[in-house]
Amino acid sequence: MSAYDRPAIDAKTLRPRTRLVHGGVLRSPFGETSEALFLTQGFVYNSAEVAEGRFTGEDEGFQYSRFGNPTVAMFEERVALLEGAEAARATATGMAAVTGALMGQVKAGDHIVASSALFGSCLYIVQDLLPRFGVESTLVDGFDLTQWKAALRPNTKTAFLESPTNPGLGVLDIAAIAEIVHSVGATLVVDNVFATPMLQRPLELGADCVVYSATKHIDGQGRCLGGVILGSQVFIETHVHNFLRQTGPAMSPFNAWVLLKGLETLPLRVAQQQANAEKVADFLAGEKNIVRVYYPGRKDHPQHELAQRQMKGGSTMVAFDVAGGKAEAFRMANAFEVIKISNNLGDAKSLVTHPATTTHQRLSEEARAAAGIGPGMLRLSVGLEDVEDLIDDLRRGLAAV
Ligand SMILES: Cc1ncc(COP(=O)(O)O)c(C=O)c1O
């Protein structure tokens, strides 16, 4: 008897929300309703011949949880079904996913282009880490398509961007950038964390690879770290599979189990968080001590039209500039009672951070200014609370400014 069974129905024939509940299930002979947590490092074989078959690949079963694990495999398949990707590989964190997706593609002598509006650790991979191994990198103003074109070289292997950007919520033209980088045979990797798989589908826009910090909306309740790399079967097998298997940033089966269950409620949570974010953005835009609101769903956003074409909603994140700079932004954040101060995002709890002194502290003042991160900017990850309580809390914060 096989150790597990796939359900009879092909999840690809199901609609997205159903895929998130039933997709990828590997049911054990006990017939459990909730997916099983296979908290095991290794697997035993009925004979030496079976062991040999697992290692030659003739036998499909699992060998060792650094290479693959049934709970992790369920998570990978469910995310792939959601994203419409042929293949997915789970990683220990979002940063492990970014590192694997980029480093797996390049060797000394290659070149990479990236948008300068990147999350700090991603910037480190592109600007500091890759050049140490002989991979040259060029950072461009990701909003300016001519800069992407000008940066390309015959040895450019890959390009990297995030959209909407962290923390400024700028929207980059994924389809146009994909076309540009493909003209020299390079690939495009998109960090889709801010948009979530619910609001933006980079593979359909022409990207070759999508990465997530599953730590964020996919968990959505602040428990586990995780990451995932998605792409075509060929992309994953050529660039990602062996890199992850040999270097070992594997997702823990426990985290995979939590994240797998997180996927079941992802559409509901993102829809509600986004609806709350829209109301929060509109409220803030009407307040005299808020100099500017950054929200792609609003008409006053500089890339609103692009966001409408490229995204299915305006995001669960809102950034805004408080009049009076750092001191007033701190006063506002310190006065919140419902909204918690934290640099994380995508959580059921609303979280606020001051990017200039936390997530983007490492950047020089000029680099922060170039990225549009002013001293008065606060970034708010809008949660699942009653939006009226959030607005009351924002009023409380504004009263302290
Ligand atoms: C845009 C973006 N990419 C990648 C990451 C890294 O994710 P993780 O913390 O899971 O490594 C984060 C958050 O930390 C992020 O905001």
The ligand as an SDF file (V2000), in Angstrom:
LIG
                    3D

 16 16  0  0  0  0  0  0  0  0999 V2000
    9.5700   42.7220    0.1570 C   0  0  0  0  0  0  0  0  0  0  0  0
   10.1920   41.7160    1.0600 C   0  0  0  0  0  0  0  0  0  0  0  0
   10.9560   40.7250    0.5200 N   0  0  0  0  0  0  0  0  0  0  0  0
   11.5410   39.7940    1.2900 C   0  0  0  0  0  0  0  0  0  0  0  0
   11.3980   39.7980    2.6540 C   0  0  0  0  0  0  0  0  0  0  0  0
   12.1160   38.7600    3.4640 C   0  0  0  0  0  0  0  0  0  0  0  0
   11.2890   37.8380    4.0590 O   0  0  0  0  0  0  0  0  0  0  0  0
   11.7000   36.9620    5.3470 P   0  0  0  0  0  0  0  0  0  0  0  0
   11.7080   37.8990    6.5040 O   0  0  0  0  0  0  0  0  0  0  0  0
   10.6700   35.9080    5.4210 O   0  0  0  0  0  0  0  0  0  0  0  0
   13.0750   36.4200    5.0920 O   0  0  0  0  0  0  0  0  0  0  0  0
   10.6110   40.7970    3.2640 C   0  0  0  0  0  0  0  0  0  0  0  0
   10.3780   40.8860    4.7190 C   0  0  0  0  0  0  0  0  0  0  0  0
   11.1210   40.6680    5.6030 O   0  0  0  0  0  0  0  0  0  0  0  0
   10.0030   41.7720    2.4380 C   0  0  0  0  0  0  0  0  0  0  0  0
    9.2470   42.7630    2.9690 O   0  0  0  0  0  0  0  0  0  0  0  0
  1  2  1  0
  2  3  1  0
  2 15  2  0
  3  4  2  0
  4  5  1  0
  5  6  1  0
  5 12  2  0
  6  7  1  0
  7  8  1  0
  8  9  2  0
  8 10  1  0
  8 11  1  0
 12 13  1  0
 12 15  1  0
 13 14  2  0
 15 16  1  0
M  END
$$$$
